[in-house]
Amino acid sequence: MKIIIVGAGKVGSNLIKLLSDENHDVTVIDIDRKLVETVVNDYDVIGYHGNGASFPVQEDAGVESCDVFIAVTGSDELNIMSCLVASKIGAEKTVARVRNTDYSEQLLFMQNKLGIDLLINSEFETAAEISRIIEFPAATAIETFAKGRIDLAEIVVSIGSVLDGIMLRDIRKALDVALLICAVQRGDEVIIPSGNFVLQSGDRVHFTAAKRELQKIFKAIGMQKKKIKSTIIVGGSRTSYYLSRLLKKSGIDVKLIESDHSRAVELEGLLEGVNVICADGTDTDVLKEEGLENFDSTVALTDIDEENIIFSMYARSQGVKKTVCKVNRGQLSEMVSTMMDDCSFISPKANTAAIILRYIRAVENAGGSEIETLYKILDGRAEAIEFISAENCPLNDIPIKELSLKPNIIIACVSHAKEIIIPDGNTVIRAGDSVIVITAGRTVYDLSEILK
C-alpha cells in the first residue's frame, strides 16, 4: 500500500518503522528538515520537507494516488487540515491524531462531518490503558477485546508461586479457572507455548480470560491484591487530565502534582474533586510532605522518561504497591523492566502506532475477516489480534484440533454471541465469531493466514 505520513516525531517515526517493516510504500512529510533526513536515512522511505497541509507539498508527495494518508504532528489543527486537503486531492483514506481536550467530546461529530476516516485521541487511549491496569493491580498490563468482555493480562511468575513449575495443560484442572496462557517471554526468547510447556519464575506471561473471571483467576494464582483506593499522578499532561477523570469516576482518590504553576491552576479548575498540587513531583521532600507512602498506587507521566523511572523506583522503595510508568523509549523500558519486573510500563507512541497499524491492516484486508483490535505485546515482539470470522473463512465449522496452524500462532479466545470460550481442541469457530489470535515472528492480515 502507498502510505503518506505527515509528522516524523515520536509517533510518526515509530509508525514509519512498523510500516516499513511490513513493506509498505511509505512517504514522509515534515516541516523539520533534520527529522526528514533522519527517517530517510534510517528507513527505506521517501521524504519531503514542508508543511503537510500545503497543497503543493501534498501534490509533490503524490497524495492523489495514496491509499492511506496519516497526520500525526503535534498540532491537532494541522493534522485535521492536512487530512481535509488530502481528501480533496484524492487520498483514499485519512487518519488524524487529535489530542486537545477541547475536542475530546466531539471526535465522532468531527469524524462524521469532516469526512476523516479515523480520529485518534492518543492521550485518552493511554489513560484508558492505565485505568485498566489500576483496576487489576496484580497485572503489569491489561488489554481488552470483544468490546471489553475479554481481557489479555500480563503477569510475572514469582518464585514459589503456584505457576512456578506447572505444566500448562494442568493449570485449568489444578486451579479450577478458565484461562489460556498464550505467550511467554523467558529471557530474550518469546514463546507461543504448547500444553507441555512448563512455567518458571521470572517468566513474563500473557493469558486470556473473560473479564468477569479475572478476580477469581488472580485469587487462584495467589496474586490477588487489595483494590486500589488512592493514587498520585506526577505530571500534568493531557493524559493526566483524562486519567484523573477516569479514576475519579471509579471512586479512586487522586492527587496530581504538576510543577508548572499556570498548568496546575488550569487543571485545578478542570478537575473537580482532584487535589492538584503545584510542586516538583520528583522532590523527595515534597513527596514525603504529601504522604507518598500512604498511597496505593502512583502514575509517572512527566515528559522525561528518566524522571518517570526514578520516581517509580522511589515510590516502590516507600512501600507503594502499584506503580505505572510512562516510557516512550522502548529500549529503556526493556532495560529497566529487569529491575522493576512488577512495574507497568506504558508507551503512548506505541499505543497510537498500534491503533493506526490495525486500521491499515483492516483497509488492506477489506473483504476478509475484519480486524477489530490489535495490540503489540512483549515489547513489540508478538501481536494479539482480534478478528471477526468472515462467512467464507476456511477455519469455520472445523474443530481447532483439526486445523493445521502455522508455527508460533495460537488461537487464544473465541467469543460466540454472548459466550466467552477459552478454546480447547474441540472448540469450533463460527462465522461472525470474535477470534483472538496471538502470533510471534510473523505478520497476519487475515484470519485465514494462520493456516499452513
C-alpha positions in Angstrom: 0.0 0.0 0.0 1.1 3.6 -0.6 1.0 5.4 2.7 1.9 9.1 3.3 2.7 10.2 6.9 2.7 13.9 8.0 4.8 14.2 11.1 8.1 12.4 11.8 8.2 12.9 15.6 7.9 10.2 18.2 4.6 8.7 16.9 5.4 9.2 13.3 8.9 7.7 13.5 7.5 4.6 15.3 4.8 4.2 12.7 7.3 4.6 9.9 9.4 1.8 11.3 6.3 -0.5 11.7 5.0 0.2 8.2 8.5 -0.1 6.6 8.9 -3.5 8.3 5.7 -4.6 6.6 7.0 -3.5 3.2 4.5 -0.7 2.6 5.5 2.2 0.2 5.9 5.0 2.8 6.4 8.7 2.1 7.1 11.2 5.0 6.4 14.9 5.2 7.6 17.1 8.0 8.4 20.8 8.5 11.7 19.8 10.3 14.3 19.1 7.6 16.6 17.2 10.0 13.8 14.9 11.1 13.0 14.1 7.4 16.7 13.4 6.8 16.9 11.1 9.8 13.9 8.9 8.9 15.0 8.7 5.2 18.5 7.6 6.3 17.1 5.1 8.9 14.3 3.5 6.8 13.5 2.8 3.2 11.2 5.7 2.8 10.8 8.9 0.7 10.9 12.2 2.5 9.6 15.7 1.8 10.4 18.9 3.7 7.4 21.2 4.1 4.0 22.0 5.6 1.9 18.8 5.5 -1.3 20.9 4.9 0.2 22.6 1.9 -1.5 21.7 -1.4 1.8 21.9 -3.5 3.7 19.8 -0.9 1.0 17.1 -0.9 0.8 17.2 -4.7 4.6 16.7 -4.9 4.4 13.8 -2.5 1.8 12.1 -4.7 -1.2 12.3 -2.3 -3.7 11.9 -5.1 -2.6 8.2 -5.5 -2.1 7.2 -1.9 -4.1 4.5 -0.1 -3.9 6.0 3.4 -2.9 9.5 4.5 -1.9 9.9 8.1 -1.3 13.1 10.0 0.4 12.7 13.4 2.1 16.1 14.0 2.0 17.8 17.4 -0.7 20.2 16.2 -4.3 19.0 16.1 -5.3 21.7 13.7 -2.5 20.9 11.3 -3.5 17.2 11.4 -7.1 18.0 10.6 -6.3 20.5 7.9 -3.8 18.1 6.3 -6.4 15.4 6.1 -9.0 17.7 4.6 -6.6 18.8 1.9 -5.5 15.2 1.2 -9.1 14.0 1.0 -9.9 16.7 -1.6 -6.7 15.8 -3.6 -7.7 12.2 -3.8 -6.4 10.2 -0.8 -8.5 7.0 -0.3 -8.4 7.1 3.5 -7.3 9.7 6.0 -6.2 9.4 9.6 -5.6 12.2 12.1 -4.3 12.3 15.7 -6.3 14.8 17.8 -5.1 15.4 21.3 -6.6 18.7 22.6 -9.0 18.1 25.4 -11.3 20.7 24.0 -12.0 18.3 21.1 -12.4 15.2 23.2 -16.2 15.3 23.4 -16.7 15.8 19.7 -14.4 13.4 17.9 -17.3 11.4 16.5 -19.0 14.6 15.3 -15.8 15.8 13.7 -15.2 12.4 12.0 -18.7 12.3 10.5 -18.8 15.9 9.4 -15.3 16.4 8.2 -15.0 13.1 6.4 -11.8 12.0 8.2 -11.9 8.2 8.3 -10.2 7.8 11.7 -9.6 10.2 14.5 -7.3 9.1 17.3 -7.0 10.7 20.8 -3.8 9.0 21.9 -3.8 10.6 25.3 -7.2 9.3 26.1 -6.3 5.8 24.9 -3.2 5.8 27.1 -5.3 7.0 30.1 -7.8 4.2 29.5 -5.0 1.6 29.4 -3.6 2.9 32.7 -7.1 2.9 34.3 -7.4 -0.8 33.3 -4.1 -1.6 34.9 -5.1 0.1 38.2 -8.4 -1.8 38.2 -6.4 -5.0 38.3 -3.1 -4.2 40.1 -1.8 -7.7 40.0 -1.3 -7.4 36.3 1.5 -5.4 34.6 -0.7 -4.9 31.5 -4.3 -5.4 30.6 -5.6 -5.3 27.0 -9.3 -5.7 26.1 -11.2 -7.5 23.3 -14.7 -8.2 22.3 -16.0 -4.8 23.4 -14.5 -5.2 26.9 -15.7 -8.7 27.6 -12.3 -10.4 27.2 -9.0 -9.4 28.7 -5.4 -10.2 27.8 -3.4 -9.9 31.0 0.3 -9.8 31.6 1.9 -11.1 34.8 5.3 -12.1 36.0 5.7 -15.5 37.6 7.3 -15.1 41.0 9.5 -17.7 42.8 7.4 -20.3 44.7 4.0 -19.2 43.2 1.5 -21.8 42.1 2.5 -21.2 38.5 6.2 -21.7 39.1 7.0 -25.2 37.7 3.4 -26.0 36.5 2.7 -27.6 33.1 0.2 -25.5 31.1 -2.1 -28.4 30.4 -2.5 -28.9 34.1 -3.5 -25.3 35.0 -7.2 -25.4 34.5 -7.7 -28.6 36.4 -5.3 -27.7 39.2 -6.6 -24.1 39.8 -10.3 -24.6 38.6 -10.1 -21.4 36.5 -10.8 -20.7 32.8 -7.7 -19.1 31.3 -5.3 -19.8 28.4 -1.7 -18.9 28.7 -0.9 -17.9 25.1 2.5 -16.1 25.1 5.6 -16.2 27.3 8.8 -14.2 27.4 11.7 -16.1 29.0 14.9 -14.0 28.9 15.2 -12.8 25.3 13.0 -15.5 23.9 9.3 -15.1 23.1 7.4 -18.4 23.1 3.9 -19.3 21.9 3.7 -22.3 24.2 2.1 -25.7 23.8 0.3 -27.7 26.6 3.6 -29.4 27.6 5.3 -26.1 28.3 6.4 -25.7 32.0 6.4 -22.2 33.5 9.3 -20.9 35.5 9.8 -18.0 37.9 10.7 -14.8 36.0 8.6 -15.6 33.0 6.5 -12.8 31.6 3.2 -14.4 30.8 0.2 -13.3 28.8 -3.1 -15.1 29.4 -6.7 -14.6 28.0 -9.8 -14.8 30.1 -13.3 -13.5 30.4 -13.2 -10.1 32.2 -15.7 -11.3 34.8 -13.2 -14.2 35.7 -10.1 -12.1 36.3 -10.5 -11.5 40.1 -11.1 -15.3 40.6 -8.0 -16.1 38.5 -5.7 -13.7 40.4 -7.0 -15.2 43.7 -6.4 -18.7 42.4 -2.8 -18.0 41.4 -2.1 -16.1 44.7 -1.8 -12.7 43.1 -4.9 -11.0 44.3 -4.2 -7.5 45.6 -6.5 -5.2 47.5 -8.5 -2.8 45.4 -6.7 0.5 44.8 -8.4 3.4 46.5 -5.8 6.2 46.0 -3.2 7.3 43.5 -0.6 10.0 43.0 -0.1 11.2 39.4 3.1 13.1 38.7 3.0 15.4 35.6 0.0 17.5 34.4 -0.2 16.3 30.8 -3.4 15.7 28.8 -3.1 12.0 29.7 -3.1 13.0 33.4 -6.2 15.0 32.8 -8.1 12.1 31.2 -6.7 9.6 33.7 -7.8 11.8 36.7 -11.3 11.9 35.4 -11.5 8.1 34.8 -10.1 7.3 38.2 -12.4 9.7 40.0 -15.3 8.2 38.1 -14.2 4.8 39.5 -14.2 6.2 43.1 -10.4 6.5 43.4 -8.9 9.4 45.3 -6.5 11.3 43.1 -3.7 13.7 43.9 -2.0 15.3 40.9 1.4 17.0 41.2 2.4 19.5 38.5 5.4 21.8 38.6 4.2 24.5 36.2 2.0 27.0 38.1 -0.3 28.1 35.3 -0.9 24.4 34.2 -1.6 23.4 37.8 -4.1 26.3 38.2 -5.7 25.2 34.9 -6.1 21.6 36.0 -7.5 22.6 39.3 -10.3 24.4 37.5 -10.9 21.5 35.1 -10.7 18.6 37.6 -13.4 18.8 40.2 -12.6 16.7 43.3 -8.9 16.1 42.3 -6.3 17.5 44.7 -3.9 19.4 42.4 -0.5 20.4 43.9 1.9 22.8 42.3 5.3 21.3 43.1 8.2 19.2 41.8 6.9 15.7 41.8 10.5 14.3 41.9 11.4 16.2 45.0 11.6 13.7 47.9 10.7 16.4 50.5 7.5 17.2 48.5 6.6 13.5 48.3 7.1 13.0 52.0 5.0 16.0 52.8 2.2 14.8 50.5 2.3 11.4 52.2 3.5 9.2 49.3 3.9 6.1 51.5 0.1 6.2 52.2 -1.0 5.9 48.6 -1.9 2.6 47.0 -0.5 3.5 43.6 1.5 6.0 41.6 1.5 7.0 37.9 4.5 8.8 36.4 3.5 10.9 33.4 6.2 13.6 33.0 7.7 14.3 29.6 11.1 12.8 30.7 11.4 9.0 30.8 14.3 9.0 33.3 12.3 11.2 35.8 9.3 8.8 35.5 11.6 5.8 36.1 13.3 7.3 39.1 10.1 8.4 40.7 8.6 5.0 40.2 11.6 3.3 41.8 11.4 5.7 44.7 7.7 5.1 45.2 8.3 1.3 45.4 11.1 1.9 48.0 8.5 3.8 50.1 6.1 0.9 50.0 3.7 1.9 47.2 2.3 -1.4 45.9 1.4 -0.5 42.3 3.4 1.8 40.0 2.8 2.8 36.4 5.5 4.5 34.4 5.4 6.2 31.0 8.4 5.4 29.0 8.5 6.2 25.3 11.9 4.8 24.6 11.4 1.0 24.1 15.0 0.0 24.8 15.0 1.9 28.1 11.8 0.2 29.3 13.3 -3.2 28.4 16.4 -2.4 30.4 14.6 -1.1 33.5 11.9 -3.9 33.4 14.6 -6.3 34.6 15.0 -4.3 37.8 11.3 -3.4 38.2 9.5 -6.5 36.9 6.2 -5.7 38.5 6.1 -2.1 37.4 3.7 -1.4 34.5 5.4 0.5 31.6 3.2 2.2 29.0 4.2 3.9 25.8 1.7 6.4 24.2 3.6 6.5 20.9 3.5 2.7 20.6 -0.3 2.6 21.5 -1.1 5.2 18.8 1.0 3.4 16.2 -0.7 0.1 17.0 -4.2 1.7 16.5 -3.1 3.1 13.2 -1.5 -0.2 12.2 -4.7 -2.0 13.0 -6.6 0.3 10.8 -4.2 0.0 7.9 -4.4 -3.8 8.0 -8.2 -3.6 8.1 -8.1 -1.4 5.0 -5.7 -3.7 3.2 -7.8 -6.7 4.1 -11.2 -5.3 3.1 -13.4 -8.3 2.2 -11.7 -10.7 4.5 -12.0 -11.4 8.3 -12.4 -7.9 9.8 -9.7 -6.8 12.2 -11.3 -5.4 15.4 -8.4 -4.9 17.7 -4.6 -5.2 17.5 -2.0 -4.9 20.3 1.8 -5.2 20.2 2.8 -7.2 23.3 6.1 -8.4 24.9 8.0 -5.3 23.8 6.5 -5.4 20.3 7.8 -8.9 19.6 4.4 -10.5 19.5 0.9 -9.4 18.4 -2.6 -10.0 19.8 -5.2 -9.6 17.0 -8.9 -9.8 17.2 -10.7 -10.9 14.0 -14.3 -11.3 13.2 -14.6 -14.5 11.3 -15.9 -13.9 7.7 -18.6 -16.1 6.2 -16.1 -17.7 3.8 -13.3 -18.1 6.4 -11.7 -21.6 6.0 -11.5 -22.0 9.8 -15.2 -22.0 10.2 -17.1 -25.1 11.4 -13.9 -27.2 12.0 -12.7 -28.2 15.5 -9.5 -26.4 16.3 -7.7 -29.7 16.9 -8.2 -30.5 13.2 -6.8 -27.1 12.0 -3.2 -27.0 10.8 -1.8 -23.8 12.2 1.4 -22.1 11.2 4.2 -22.2 13.9 4.2 -19.6 16.6 0.5 -18.9 16.4 -2.2 -19.8 18.9 -6.0 -19.2 19.0 -6.3 -17.6 22.4 -10.0 -17.0 22.8 -13.3 -17.1 20.9 -16.4 -15.1 21.6 -19.6 -16.6 20.2 -22.7 -14.4 20.6 -22.6 -13.6 24.4 -20.5 -16.7 25.2 -16.8 -16.3 26.0 -14.9 -19.5 25.1 -11.4 -20.4 26.3 -10.7 -22.8 23.5 -9.6 -26.4 23.6 -9.2 -28.9 20.7 -13.0 -29.4 20.3 -13.8 -25.7 20.0 -15.4 -24.7 16.7 -15.3 -21.2 15.2 -18.5 -20.0 13.5 -19.0 -17.1 11.0 -19.3 -13.9 12.9 -17.3 -15.1 16.0 -14.7 -12.9 17.5 -11.4 -14.8 17.4 -8.3 -13.7 19.2 -5.0 -14.8 17.7 -1.5 -14.5 19.3 1.4 -14.5 16.9 5.1 -14.1 17.2 7.6 -13.5 14.5 5.1 -13.1 11.7 2.6 -10.6 10.4 -1.1 -11.7 9.9 -3.5 -9.7 7.9 -6.4 -12.1 7.7 -7.7 -15.0 9.9 -7.2 -17.4 7.1 -3.5 -16.7 7.1 -2.9 -18.5 10.3 -3.4 -21.8 8.5 -0.4 -23.6 6.9 
